[in-house]
Amino acid sequence: MLNVTPISAFDDNYIWAIHAPETANIFVVDPGQAEPVEAFLDEHDLNLAGILITHHHYDHTDGVAALTADRDIPVYGPEESPFKGVTEPLNNDSVLEIFGLPVIIHAVPGHTLDHISYLIDGVTPQLFCGDTLFLAGCGRLFEGSPEQMLAAMHYFRDLSDSTLVYCTHEYSMANLAFAAAVEPDNTDIQKCTENCHALRQENKETLPSNIAQEKRVNPYMRTDQPTVIAAAIQYDAQANTSETQVFAALREWKNNF
């Protein structure tokens, strides 16, 4: 398993630094700002070897130009993207290699149409999912459809339970508050809330999560569960027609929560 360290950016973003113990090289995921990355490199005497981009939003890409101005390094990212700084375009099921481990690319549109995820396929898989999957949550549907985002949730749900989930915002407490409103009797949500609250009280990250936890606490990955379906129907009667409508009702409910 590769070492992964969060670099804080903006108010609640995490730029993930991926590195192996035997090398001074690192890759960073979604550098919305260059300055905190440069400071991290200087502090730890590390070398930036490449950049991974999940989607085009500014808080995931604005640091790329400065970080590559004096470095000849690859910038991996979605092929069909409004962000033009990608030098190594990736498609669904593309595979690249980082520190000797395969990295599997999967298209997960919904939040944006160009969104992709990166799965480092090691003994303990490590998922970099941008703004698609959060701890107990998912991204807003700015460009894609409920069908697309539900398909992404199904993809994540089918990954190994041990897969570590590295999303790019510290949204856990707000997401858990909504999850508790959907399933007030879910003791896993209650326990996760207590744990995350304790971490935030110590100014620590609540991430990474893991797929096993998400299947217990994330309403968007529980759209086939009777308690979640019932809550969605109570919010929107149309949710009784399909799992997609359950998801759509939950996402709209969260938008107004």
PASEBA-1860 file (N, C-alpha, C; in nm, 3 decimals):
! residues 257
1> MLNVTPIS> 0.084/-0.119/0.000/0.000/0.000/0.000/0.088/0.124/0.000 ~ 0.052/0.221/-0.083/0.129/0.344/-0.091/0.090/0.439/0.022 ~ 0.184/0.522/0.064/0.156/0.623/0.165/0.076/0.737/0.101 ~ -0.025/0.785/0.171/-0.107/0.895/0.121/-0.121/0.998/0.233 ~ -0.088/1.122/0.200/-0.091/1.230/0.299/-0.179/1.343/0.249 ~ -0.268/1.396/0.333/-0.351/1.509/0.291/-0.275/1.641/0.299 ~ -0.291/1.723/0.197/-0.241/1.861/0.198/-0.365/1.950/0.196 ~ -0.383/2.030/0.298/-0.502/2.114/0.307/-0.495/2.230/0.207
9> AFDDNYIW> -0.610/2.260/0.147/-0.620/2.372/0.053/-0.757/2.437/0.068 ~ -0.764/2.566/0.033/-0.888/2.641/0.046/-0.946/2.621/0.187 ~ -1.078/2.613/0.198/-1.140/2.599/0.330/-1.152/2.454/0.374 ~ -1.180/2.364/0.279/-1.208/2.226/0.318/-1.161/2.124/0.215 ~ -1.074/2.165/0.123/-1.021/2.072/0.023/-0.903/1.994/0.077 ~ -0.887/1.873/0.025/-0.765/1.796/0.046/-0.701/1.767/-0.089 ~ -0.573/1.801/-0.101/-0.491/1.758/-0.213/-0.415/1.636/-0.161 ~ -0.434/1.521/-0.223/-0.371/1.399/-0.172/-0.234/1.380/-0.233
17> AIHAPETA> -0.133/1.361/-0.148/0.004/1.333/-0.191/0.027/1.182/-0.180 ~ 0.062/1.120/-0.291/0.084/0.976/-0.296/0.233/0.950/-0.309 ~ 0.288/0.869/-0.218/0.432/0.846/-0.224/0.465/0.706/-0.173 ~ 0.579/0.655/-0.216/0.629/0.525/-0.172/0.750/0.548/-0.083 ~ 0.770/0.464/0.018/0.879/0.486/0.115/1.018/0.490/0.053 ~ 1.037/0.417/-0.057/1.173/0.402/-0.110/1.210/0.512/-0.209 ~ 1.126/0.611/-0.227/1.154/0.716/-0.325/1.116/0.852/-0.270 ~ 1.180/0.956/-0.324/1.146/1.093/-0.288/1.042/1.152/-0.382
25> NIFVVDPG> 0.997/1.072/-0.480/0.898/1.120/-0.576/0.757/1.106/-0.519 ~ 0.671/1.201/-0.554/0.530/1.191/-0.517/0.443/1.232/-0.635 ~ 0.320/1.184/-0.633/0.214/1.231/-0.721/0.113/1.305/-0.633 ~ 0.048/1.407/-0.688/-0.059/1.474/-0.614/-0.188/1.464/-0.693 ~ -0.298/1.458/-0.618/-0.430/1.445/-0.677/-0.507/1.576/-0.658 ~ -0.553/1.632/-0.769/-0.641/1.750/-0.769/-0.583/1.871/-0.697 ~ -0.468/1.920/-0.744/-0.408/2.039/-0.679/-0.478/2.168/-0.720 ~ -0.577/2.207/-0.643/-0.647/2.333/-0.670/-0.561/2.454/-0.639
33> QAEPVEAF> -0.462/2.439/-0.556/-0.366/2.545/-0.524/-0.225/2.489/-0.532 ~ -0.133/2.571/-0.583/0.007/2.527/-0.595/0.084/2.550/-0.466 ~ 0.055/2.658/-0.395/0.137/2.697/-0.280/0.146/2.590/-0.172 ~ 0.035/2.531/-0.128/0.049/2.428/-0.024/0.124/2.305/-0.072 ~ 0.117/2.275/-0.201/0.193/2.162/-0.254/0.342/2.193/-0.252 ~ 0.379/2.312/-0.296/0.521/2.351/-0.294/0.575/2.351/-0.151 ~ 0.495/2.399/-0.057/0.538/2.400/0.082/0.559/2.258/0.134 ~ 0.470/2.167/0.097/0.482/2.026/0.139/0.608/1.964/0.079
41> LDEHDLNL> 0.634/1.990/-0.047/0.754/1.937/-0.111/0.880/1.987/-0.042 ~ 0.884/2.116/-0.013/1.003/2.175/0.052/1.021/2.120/0.193 ~ 0.911/2.109/0.267/0.920/2.064/0.406/0.973/1.922/0.417 ~ 0.934/1.837/0.322/0.969/1.694/0.330/1.078/1.654/0.231 ~ 1.134/1.754/0.160/1.241/1.728/0.063/1.198/1.623/-0.039 ~ 1.085/1.649/-0.102/1.027/1.557/-0.199/1.026/1.619/-0.339 ~ 1.004/1.534/-0.437/1.005/1.576/-0.577/0.870/1.543/-0.640 ~ 0.809/1.641/-0.705/0.680/1.618/-0.771/0.702/1.547/-0.903
49> AGILITHH> 0.646/1.425/-0.915/0.668/1.342/-1.034/0.548/1.340/-1.128 ~ 0.432/1.382/-1.081/0.314/1.380/-1.166/0.190/1.426/-1.093 ~ 0.086/1.452/-1.171/-0.040/1.506/-1.118/-0.155/1.422/-1.172 ~ -0.251/1.392/-1.085/-0.373/1.321/-1.123/-0.492/1.415/-1.105 ~ -0.573/1.430/-1.208/-0.690/1.518/-1.204/-0.816/1.432/-1.219 ~ -0.915/1.456/-1.132/-1.040/1.380/-1.142/-1.145/1.451/-1.227 ~ -1.148/1.585/-1.223/-1.245/1.660/-1.302/-1.201/1.805/-1.311 ~ -1.275/1.885/-1.387/-1.225/2.015/-1.429/-1.247/2.130/-1.333
57> HYDHTDGV> -1.320/2.116/-1.226/-1.350/2.229/-1.139/-1.223/2.297/-1.088 ~ -1.233/2.430/-1.072/-1.114/2.510/-1.043/-1.044/2.467/-0.916 ~ -1.120/2.424/-0.814/-1.057/2.390/-0.687/-0.986/2.255/-0.692 ~ -0.985/2.196/-0.811/-0.911/2.071/-0.833/-0.801/2.088/-0.938 ~ -0.800/2.203/-1.005/-0.709/2.220/-1.119/-0.627/2.349/-1.120 ~ -0.666/2.449/-1.042/-0.603/2.581/-1.058/-0.455/2.585/-1.023 ~ -0.405/2.486/-0.948/-0.262/2.485/-0.915/-0.175/2.420/-1.020 ~ -0.236/2.359/-1.122/-0.159/2.280/-1.218/-0.060/2.365/-1.295
65> AALTADRD> -0.104/2.480/-1.345/-0.017/2.563/-1.429/0.111/2.602/-1.355 ~ 0.098/2.646/-1.230/0.217/2.686/-1.154/0.306/2.566/-1.122 ~ 0.245/2.452/-1.092/0.324/2.334/-1.055/0.399/2.275/-1.174 ~ 0.350/2.300/-1.293/0.415/2.245/-1.413/0.498/2.348/-1.488 ~ 0.499/2.472/-1.442/0.569/2.578/-1.514/0.717/2.547/-1.532 ~ 0.780/2.493/-1.429/0.923/2.462/-1.434/0.951/2.314/-1.417 ~ 0.849/2.231/-1.441/0.866/2.086/-1.427/0.811/2.017/-1.553 ~ 0.884/1.923/-1.603/0.839/1.842/-1.716/0.779/1.713/-1.660
73> IPVYGPEE> 0.654/1.722/-1.618/0.588/1.608/-1.552/0.454/1.582/-1.618 ~ 0.406/1.457/-1.612/0.276/1.427/-1.671/0.161/1.479/-1.586 ~ 0.056/1.523/-1.654/-0.070/1.559/-1.589/-0.177/1.466/-1.645 ~ -0.215/1.369/-1.564/-0.317/1.272/-1.605/-0.455/1.330/-1.574 ~ -0.550/1.300/-1.660/-0.685/1.348/-1.638/-0.780/1.299/-1.745 ~ -0.909/1.332/-1.731/-1.008/1.284/-1.828/-0.986/1.343/-1.967 ~ -1.003/1.258/-2.067/-0.981/1.302/-2.206/-1.082/1.408/-2.247 ~ -1.208/1.382/-2.219/-1.314/1.475/-2.258/-1.337/1.573/-2.142
81> SPFKGVTE> -1.255/1.677/-2.135/-1.261/1.767/-2.021/-1.246/1.912/-2.065 ~ -1.321/2.003/-2.002/-1.299/2.145/-2.028/-1.162/2.194/-1.981 ~ -1.100/2.121/-1.887/-0.967/2.159/-1.839/-0.863/2.118/-1.943 ~ -0.787/2.214/-1.991/-0.695/2.190/-2.102/-0.552/2.164/-2.057 ~ -0.530/2.145/-1.927/-0.395/2.122/-1.879/-0.354/1.977/-1.874 ~ -0.443/1.886/-1.915/-0.411/1.743/-1.915/-0.314/1.712/-2.029 ~ -0.203/1.644/-1.996/-0.108/1.601/-2.099/-0.118/1.453/-2.129 ~ -0.178/1.377/-2.036/-0.194/1.232/-2.052/-0.342/1.198/-2.035
89> PLNNDSVL> -0.419/1.206/-2.144/-0.564/1.185/-2.132/-0.600/1.040/-2.104 ~ -0.703/1.022/-2.023/-0.745/0.889/-1.978/-0.893/0.867/-2.009 ~ -0.925/0.744/-2.040/-1.063/0.704/-2.065/-1.105/0.597/-1.964 ~ -1.234/0.563/-1.969/-1.284/0.455/-1.886/-1.205/0.327/-1.912 ~ -1.159/0.263/-1.805/-1.082/0.139/-1.810/-0.937/0.158/-1.856 ~ -0.891/0.282/-1.869/-0.748/0.304/-1.888/-0.674/0.254/-1.765 ~ -0.549/0.214/-1.784/-0.466/0.170/-1.672/-0.330/0.239/-1.682 ~ -0.287/0.300/-1.574/-0.153/0.355/-1.567/-0.082/0.290/-1.450
97> EIFGLPVI> 0.043/0.326/-1.429/0.120/0.265/-1.321/0.185/0.374/-1.237 ~ 0.174/0.358/-1.105/0.238/0.448/-1.009/0.317/0.364/-0.910 ~ 0.445/0.389/-0.902/0.531/0.318/-0.806/0.514/0.166/-0.817 ~ 0.502/0.118/-0.940/0.494/-0.024/-0.964/0.357/-0.086/-0.944 ~ 0.256/-0.007/-0.912/0.121/-0.059/-0.891/0.028/-0.010/-1.002 ~ -0.063/-0.096/-1.049/-0.158/-0.052/-1.151/-0.263/0.041/-1.093 ~ -0.301/0.140/-1.172/-0.405/0.234/-1.134/-0.514/0.225/-1.239 ~ -0.633/0.183/-1.195/-0.745/0.159/-1.286/-0.834/0.283/-1.289
105> IHAVPGHT> -0.863/0.328/-1.411/-0.945/0.447/-1.430/-1.088/0.406/-1.459 ~ -1.182/0.472/-1.394/-1.323/0.444/-1.420/-1.396/0.576/-1.437 ~ -1.476/0.586/-1.542/-1.556/0.706/-1.563/-1.673/0.706/-1.465 ~ -1.685/0.816/-1.389/-1.793/0.828/-1.290/-1.863/0.963/-1.307 ~ -1.925/0.988/-1.424/-1.994/1.116/-1.443/-2.112/1.128/-1.350 ~ -2.151/1.253/-1.330/-2.263/1.284/-1.241/-2.242/1.422/-1.183 ~ -2.139/1.435/-1.100/-2.100/1.567/-1.049/-2.061/1.656/-1.165 ~ -1.972/1.606/-1.252/-1.943/1.665/-1.381/-1.944/1.552/-1.484
113> LDHISYLI> -1.951/1.588/-1.610/-1.954/1.486/-1.714/-1.817/1.425/-1.740 ~ -1.711/1.498/-1.703/-1.575/1.448/-1.731/-1.515/1.372/-1.612 ~ -1.589/1.350/-1.506/-1.531/1.299/-1.381/-1.483/1.155/-1.397 ~ -1.361/1.128/-1.347/-1.307/0.993/-1.342/-1.256/0.965/-1.201 ~ -1.239/0.837/-1.170/-1.178/0.797/-1.043/-1.053/0.715/-1.071 ~ -0.964/0.711/-0.973/-0.839/0.637/-0.981/-0.838/0.533/-0.871 ~ -0.820/0.406/-0.907/-0.814/0.297/-0.809/-0.675/0.235/-0.815 ~ -0.595/0.257/-0.710/-0.465/0.193/-0.701/-0.489/0.050/-0.653
121> DGVTPQLF> -0.454/-0.045/-0.739/-0.492/-0.185/-0.717/-0.382/-0.258/-0.641 ~ -0.365/-0.224/-0.513/-0.268/-0.290/-0.427/-0.335/-0.390/-0.335 ~ -0.260/-0.442/-0.239/-0.316/-0.537/-0.142/-0.435/-0.475/-0.071 ~ -0.419/-0.350/-0.028/-0.533/-0.270/0.019/-0.560/-0.165/-0.088 ~ -0.666/-0.179/-0.167/-0.692/-0.084/-0.275/-0.714/0.057/-0.220 ~ -0.675/0.156/-0.299/-0.689/0.296/-0.260/-0.761/0.371/-0.371 ~ -0.875/0.431/-0.339/-0.962/0.496/-0.436/-0.955/0.647/-0.420 ~ -0.926/0.716/-0.530/-0.927/0.862/-0.534/-1.044/0.903/-0.622
129> CGDTLFLA> -1.149/0.955/-0.556/-1.280/0.968/-0.621/-1.326/1.112/-0.633 ~ -1.237/1.209/-0.609/-1.271/1.349/-0.630/-1.396/1.391/-0.556 ~ -1.493/1.443/-0.630/-1.618/1.492/-0.571/-1.736/1.401/-0.604 ~ -1.709/1.273/-0.634/-1.818/1.180/-0.663/-1.867/1.113/-0.536 ~ -1.778/1.045/-0.466/-1.813/0.977/-0.341/-1.746/1.048/-0.225 ~ -1.825/1.084/-0.123/-1.773/1.139/0.001/-1.804/1.042/0.115 ~ -1.742/1.063/0.229/-1.782/0.988/0.347/-1.929/1.022/0.374 ~ -2.015/0.921/0.365/-2.159/0.934/0.389/-2.229/1.026/0.290
137> GCGRLFEG> -2.167/1.052/0.176/-2.230/1.144/0.082/-2.185/1.123/-0.062 ~ -2.236/1.211/-0.148/-2.193/1.213/-0.288/-2.197/1.358/-0.335 ~ -2.138/1.383/-0.450/-2.133/1.519/-0.502/-2.266/1.566/-0.559 ~ -2.281/1.697/-0.566/-2.399/1.754/-0.631/-2.398/1.720/-0.780 ~ -2.516/1.714/-0.839/-2.528/1.684/-0.981/-2.526/1.815/-1.060 ~ -2.407/1.867/-1.084/-2.396/1.992/-1.158/-2.416/1.972/-1.308 ~ -2.368/1.860/-1.362/-2.376/1.837/-1.506/-2.443/1.705/-1.543 ~ -2.428/1.605/-1.460/-2.477/1.473/-1.494/-2.616/1.446/-1.442
145> SPEQMLAA> -2.658/1.320/-1.456/-2.794/1.279/-1.422/-2.794/1.188/-1.300 ~ -2.911/1.171/-1.236/-2.920/1.073/-1.128/-2.881/0.932/-1.173 ~ -2.916/0.895/-1.297/-2.879/0.763/-1.348/-2.728/0.745/-1.349 ~ -2.656/0.849/-1.393/-2.510/0.840/-1.400/-2.449/0.830/-1.261 ~ -2.498/0.911/-1.167/-2.439/0.908/-1.034/-2.473/0.779/-0.960 ~ -2.592/0.727/-0.983/-2.627/0.599/-0.922/-2.538/0.487/-0.978 ~ -2.507/0.493/-1.107/-2.416/0.394/-1.165/-2.279/0.403/-1.100 ~ -2.234/0.524/-1.070/-2.106/0.542/-1.001/-2.113/0.481/-0.861
153> MHYFRDLS> -2.224/0.502/-0.790/-2.238/0.444/-0.656/-2.236/0.291/-0.663 ~ -2.297/0.234/-0.765/-2.295/0.089/-0.781/-2.153/0.040/-0.806 ~ -2.078/0.114/-0.888/-1.938/0.077/-0.912/-1.860/0.077/-0.781 ~ -1.875/0.182/-0.703/-1.802/0.190/-0.576/-1.847/0.080/-0.480 ~ -1.976/0.055/-0.477/-2.032/-0.045/-0.385/-1.978/-0.185/-0.414 ~ -1.942/-0.209/-0.540/-1.892/-0.341/-0.579/-1.742/-0.358/-0.557 ~ -1.673/-0.253/-0.516/-1.530/-0.264/-0.487/-1.510/-0.342/-0.357 ~ -1.388/-0.387/-0.336/-1.354/-0.458/-0.213/-1.388/-0.374/-0.090
161> DSTLVYCT> -1.442/-0.438/0.013/-1.477/-0.367/0.137/-1.356/-0.295/0.197 ~ -1.237/-0.348/0.174/-1.117/-0.289/0.234/-1.067/-0.165/0.160 ~ -1.127/-0.134/0.045/-1.082/-0.020/-0.035/-1.091/0.110/0.045 ~ -0.980/0.180/0.053/-0.976/0.309/0.121/-1.027/0.418/0.028 ~ -1.106/0.510/0.081/-1.174/0.612/0.002/-1.116/0.749/0.034 ~ -1.049/0.808/-0.065/-0.988/0.940/-0.049/-1.065/1.039/-0.135 ~ -1.161/1.108/-0.075/-1.233/1.213/-0.146/-1.164/1.348/-0.118 ~ -1.215/1.453/-0.177/-1.136/1.577/-0.176/-1.199/1.692/-0.097
169> HEYSMANL> -1.295/1.663/-0.012/-1.350/1.767/0.075/-1.378/1.708/0.213 ~ -1.368/1.793/0.313/-1.402/1.755/0.451/-1.549/1.790/0.474 ~ -1.636/1.704/0.421/-1.780/1.724/0.430/-1.846/1.623/0.524 ~ -1.769/1.548/0.598/-1.821/1.431/0.668/-1.931/1.463/0.768 ~ -1.914/1.565/0.849/-2.012/1.592/0.954/-2.147/1.633/0.894 ~ -2.145/1.718/0.793/-2.270/1.758/0.728/-2.336/1.639/0.660 ~ -2.257/1.555/0.595/-2.313/1.437/0.529/-2.373/1.340/0.630 ~ -2.307/1.321/0.741/-2.358/1.229/0.843/-2.486/1.282/0.908
177> AFAAAVEP> -2.497/1.414/0.920/-2.621/1.471/0.974/-2.738/1.439/0.881 ~ -2.715/1.447/0.751/-2.821/1.412/0.656/-2.849/1.262/0.660 ~ -2.744/1.180/0.664/-2.762/1.035/0.671/-2.845/0.996/0.792 ~ -2.823/1.065/0.903/-2.900/1.037/1.025/-3.047/1.077/1.008 ~ -3.073/1.181/0.930/-3.211/1.219/0.904/-3.282/1.114/0.818 ~ -3.206/1.054/0.725/-3.262/0.948/0.641/-3.286/0.821/0.721 ~ -3.188/0.783/0.803/-3.197/0.660/0.882/-3.167/0.690/1.029 ~ -3.262/0.746/1.101/-3.236/0.787/1.240/-3.205/0.670/1.333
185> DNTDIQKC> -3.241/0.549/1.297/-3.216/0.434/1.384/-3.093/0.354/1.342 ~ -3.015/0.405/1.247/-2.896/0.335/1.199/-2.782/0.359/1.297 ~ -2.748/0.257/1.375/-2.644/0.274/1.479/-2.505/0.291/1.418 ~ -2.484/0.241/1.296/-2.354/0.262/1.230/-2.333/0.409/1.200 ~ -2.439/0.478/1.160/-2.429/0.622/1.136/-2.400/0.695/1.267 ~ -2.464/0.654/1.373/-2.442/0.717/1.503/-2.297/0.700/1.548 ~ -2.244/0.579/1.534/-2.105/0.552/1.575/-2.006/0.630/1.488 ~ -2.032/0.633/1.358/-1.944/0.706/1.267/-1.946/0.855/1.298
193> TENCHALR> -2.062/0.907/1.331/-2.074/1.049/1.366/-1.991/1.080/1.490 ~ -2.001/0.996/1.590/-1.923/1.016/1.714/-1.773/1.013/1.685 ~ -1.731/0.918/1.603/-1.589/0.906/1.570/-1.540/1.027/1.492 ~ -1.616/1.069/1.393/-1.576/1.184/1.312/-1.576/1.313/1.394 ~ -1.674/1.326/1.482/-1.678/1.445/1.569/-1.553/1.452/1.656 ~ -1.512/1.339/1.711/-1.392/1.336/1.795/-1.268/1.375/1.713 ~ -1.260/1.327/1.591/-1.146/1.362/1.504/-1.145/1.512/1.474 ~ -1.260/1.568/1.443/-1.265/1.710/1.409/-1.236/1.797/1.531
201> QENKETLP> -1.274/1.750/1.649/-1.242/1.824/1.771/-1.091/1.836/1.791 ~ -1.017/1.738/1.738/-0.871/1.741/1.746/-0.809/1.796/1.618 ~ -0.894/1.855/1.531/-0.850/1.912/1.404/-0.782/1.808/1.315 ~ -0.833/1.684/1.321/-0.782/1.576/1.237/-0.880/1.546/1.124 ~ -0.829/1.489/1.016/-0.911/1.453/0.903/-1.001/1.334/0.937 ~ -1.120/1.333/0.882/-1.208/1.218/0.898/-1.183/1.112/0.791 ~ -1.091/1.141/0.702/-1.062/1.054/0.588/-0.926/0.987/0.605 ~ -0.903/0.874/0.536/-0.995/0.811/0.441/-1.105/0.733/0.510
209> SNIAQEKR> -1.214/0.716/0.437/-1.317/0.620/0.474/-1.281/0.487/0.408 ~ -1.373/0.394/0.410/-1.354/0.270/0.334/-1.490/0.222/0.284 ~ -1.487/0.134/0.185/-1.611/0.091/0.120/-1.702/0.018/0.218 ~ -1.647/-0.062/0.307/-1.730/-0.132/0.404/-1.810/-0.033/0.487 ~ -1.746/0.074/0.533/-1.815/0.176/0.611/-1.921/0.246/0.528 ~ -1.887/0.280/0.405/-1.982/0.352/0.320/-2.107/0.269/0.296 ~ -2.094/0.140/0.282/-2.211/0.055/0.261/-2.302/0.051/0.384 ~ -2.248/0.089/0.499/-2.328/0.090/0.622/-2.389/0.228/0.650
217> VNPYMRTD> -2.324/0.336/0.604/-2.367/0.469/0.648/-2.407/0.563/0.535 ~ -2.371/0.535/0.412/-2.392/0.631/0.303/-2.528/0.606/0.236 ~ -2.623/0.699/0.250/-2.756/0.674/0.193/-2.755/0.652/0.043 ~ -2.659/0.715/-0.028/-2.655/0.702/-0.174/-2.600/0.566/-0.219 ~ -2.540/0.492/-0.126/-2.498/0.355/-0.154/-2.594/0.254/-0.091 ~ -2.703/0.305/-0.034/-2.801/0.220/0.035/-2.941/0.239/-0.026 ~ -2.944/0.274/-0.154/-3.072/0.304/-0.220/-3.157/0.181/-0.246 ~ -3.103/0.063/-0.212/-3.182/-0.061/-0.221/-3.230/-0.110/-0.086
225> QPTVIAAA> -3.205/-0.032/0.019/-3.243/-0.071/0.155/-3.382/-0.018/0.190 ~ -3.466/-0.101/0.252/-3.605/-0.060/0.282/-3.616/0.069/0.363 ~ -3.527/0.088/0.461/-3.536/0.210/0.543/-3.507/0.335/0.461 ~ -3.411/0.324/0.369/-3.375/0.438/0.284/-3.485/0.464/0.182 ~ -3.538/0.358/0.124/-3.647/0.372/0.027/-3.767/0.440/0.092 ~ -3.802/0.396/0.213/-3.918/0.453/0.282/-3.897/0.601/0.311 ~ -3.776/0.639/0.351/-3.747/0.780/0.378/-3.754/0.863/0.251 ~ -3.703/0.808/0.141/-3.706/0.880/0.014/-3.850/0.900/-0.033
233> IQYDAQAN> -3.934/0.797/-0.018/-4.074/0.808/-0.059/-4.148/0.911/0.026 ~ -4.113/0.918/0.153/-4.176/1.018/0.240/-4.142/1.160/0.193 ~ -4.021/1.177/0.140/-3.982/1.309/0.087/-4.044/1.334/-0.049 ~ -4.047/1.230/-0.134/-4.098/1.244/-0.270/-4.167/1.113/-0.309 ~ -4.298/1.118/-0.327/-4.375/0.997/-0.355/-4.329/0.926/-0.482 ~ -4.267/0.998/-0.575/-4.221/0.935/-0.699/-4.105/0.838/-0.675 ~ -4.047/0.844/-0.557/-3.934/0.754/-0.528/-3.976/0.608/-0.521 ~ -4.107/0.582/-0.524/-4.151/0.442/-0.519/-4.142/0.373/-0.654
241> TSETQVFA> -4.097/0.444/-0.758/-4.100/0.388/-0.893/-3.973/0.316/-0.932 ~ -3.856/0.355/-0.877/-3.730/0.292/-0.917/-3.619/0.333/-0.822 ~ -3.508/0.258/-0.828/-3.392/0.293/-0.747/-3.335/0.428/-0.790 ~ -3.342/0.458/-0.918/-3.295/0.588/-0.967/-3.376/0.700/-0.903 ~ -3.507/0.682/-0.891/-3.590/0.785/-0.830/-3.563/0.796/-0.679 ~ -3.529/0.684/-0.615/-3.488/0.690/-0.475/-3.364/0.778/-0.463 ~ -3.266/0.751/-0.549/-3.144/0.831/-0.546/-3.174/0.978/-0.572 ~ -3.255/1.006/-0.675/-3.285/1.144/-0.711/-3.354/1.217/-0.597
249> ALREWKNN> -3.445/1.148/-0.528/-3.514/1.209/-0.414/-3.416/1.241/-0.302 ~ -3.326/1.148/-0.273/-3.227/1.171/-0.168/-3.138/1.290/-0.201 ~ -3.092/1.298/-0.327/-3.001/1.405/-0.365/-3.072/1.540/-0.358 ~ -3.197/1.545/-0.402/-3.272/1.669/-0.395/-3.301/1.707/-0.250 ~ -3.331/1.610/-0.167/-3.352/1.633/-0.023/-3.226/1.692/0.038 ~ -3.110/1.634/0.006/-2.985/1.686/0.061/-2.958/1.828/0.013 ~ -2.993/1.858/-0.112/-2.971/1.993/-0.165/-3.044/2.098/-0.082 ~ -3.155/2.057/-0.020/-3.237/2.151/0.056/-3.234/2.123/0.205
257> F> -3.139/2.041/0.249/-3.132/1.999/0.390/-3.072/2.109/0.476
END
